[in-house]
Amino acid sequence: MEAIALAVRQDKECPRKPLQAPLSVDITFLVAMPKSWSKKRREESTGAPCINRSDIDNYCKTILDALNGILWIDDSQIYKLTAKKLWSINGASDITIW
């Protein structure tokens, strides 16, 4: 979780102080495809919904807890959460706060 917090703190768009208002959060998880997949399968799967054994609620919990005190005071401020997992060549996460 510390790696997540550090990456967000280094983002120039990150607020200097935690937000205090009720928040709506949209998270897109770009899940790295297995290197064992063929080039064709990787090309066909890029951007497609990711159905793997990892539960999306666990992904969300990790991100939300890691950003307590950084983007928001506490994740209890979040009144709406939208999340999706998509296949990607490289793994990443994109967080939008409304």
N, C-alpha and C positions, 0 to 999 in steps of 0.2 A: 504494500500500500504506500510505502514511503516513496517508491519510484513514481507512482501516479501523482502524488502530491508535488514532488519536485518538478515533474514535467509541466504541470499546470502552473506552478509558480513562475516558471521561466517563460511562459506564454505571454507575449506583450498585450494581449487582449484580456488577460485575467484581471479582475478588479483588485485594487490595492487592499480593500477591506472586504470582509465577508458580507454578502448581501443579506438584508434583514427582512425583505418582503416575502409574501407567499410566492412560490416559484412553480413554474411548469418546466419540466426538463425532458429533452429528447436526446436519447443516446443511440448511436449506431455503432455496433461492434463489427469491425472488419476482421474476420477470423482467417488467419493464414491457412491456405490449403496445404495438405500433406505434400511433401516433396516427392513422394512415391507416385503421385498422380501423373498421368501422361500430359504432354503439352496440350493436346487437343481437349482433354477433360478440364484442364486448368483454364483454358480460353473460354470454354463453354460455361464454366461455373462462376467466373468472375462476376460479382454483383448479384448472384442468385441467392435466395434464402439459404442460410446455413442450418442444416439439420444434423447436429452431431450430439454426442452424449452430454455435453456441457449444458447445464440448465441456465437459461437467460436470467432468472432471478438471482442466481449466485453471481453472475457477471455484474448485475446492477448493484447488488448489495456491496460488493467490493469497491466499486467506483463511488457510490454515494457516501459510504463511511470514510473513504480516503479523503474526500473533499470537505468534510466537516471542518469548520474553522478556516477554510481557505476560500471556497466559492460561496458558501452559505454558513450561517452560524451552526445550524444543525439540520440534518436531512429531514427532520419532522416538518420543516417549512415547505417541503415539496407536496403540493396538492394534486399534481398531475404528472405522471411519468409514462413516457412512451419509449419503447426500446425495440430494437431489431438486430438480428445477427445476419450478416451477409458474408459470403465467401470472398476472399481477396488474395492477391499474390502475397502481400505483406500484411501482417496484423497491425491494427490501430483501433483507436476509439475516437469518435467525434461526439462532442457534447454541446448541445444548444440549450441555452437558458432563456426563458421568456418571462 
